[in-house]
Amino acid sequence: MNDLSRLCVHTATTRPLSLDKALDAYAVAGIPGITVWRETLNDHTLEEAARLINASDLTVASLCRGGFFPAPSAVDRQKAIDDNRLAIEQAAAIGAPLVVLVCGAVPGQPLEESRKQIAEGIAACLDDAQAHNVKLAVEPLHPIYAGDRSAINTLAQANALCDALASPFVGVAVDVYHLWWDPDLQSSIQKAGDSGYINAFHISDWLTPTNDLLNDRGLMGEGCIDIRKIRSWVEATGFRGFAEVEIFSTRWWQHNQQDYLEIIKEAYHNHS
């Protein structure tokens, strides 16, 4: 097996495992990094979760997720801001240097308005991010999600948002599943790298055909994404963070999760 020192697995990848069981399973598999999804914090108090994580030898790459800023009413937009402030506090408590943002969209609302509300929402959280020393990573989502999950759909858009906010606490997450199709991806990655925006790199694969646009991602090597090429573009910018395995898959969640982690390690070696 090749060097696993930069391998990280999201708890959403092994969704059947509770946080404590995920920490144990990743340690047994020799996986050094973990990205914690907020839903896995629900079975513990925040203090208990922090204690479990601190007692492990795993490094927390980030907390997923914040975002979902756009809303038709000012009241709901403020609720989103408050929830993101909570996410920042949670990240700080568990030692996560980063909160990944799925920025949000409102069905029927013009994308331009959603993007304006996203920028305003992130701006409202910057003082909290600075106070807790936690960065915010804008994750562009594939255009199939533009109607209801994110109005930020290309890395160029995410870069422009970072430019406009002009804060050292705002960057981007490069996710191959969402960005592999973009003909301008290499130049956008270079721009992000030159600007110091790349905070995270997520890997999985795009199945063709796919049975579900949300919960049928592929293991690296199962689909059509040239993960190694995209990773080379990211690393050419100087990025040396984790390669984070983020796979939403009803199919893989049905497997024995300890065995699945061994399969993930093999796929990471062969295809990323």
Summary of the structure (lengths in Angstrom):
residues: 272
radius of gyration: 17.5
end to end distance: 12.7
largest distance: 52.0
contacts: 953
relative contact order: 0.14
helix: 46%
strand: 18%
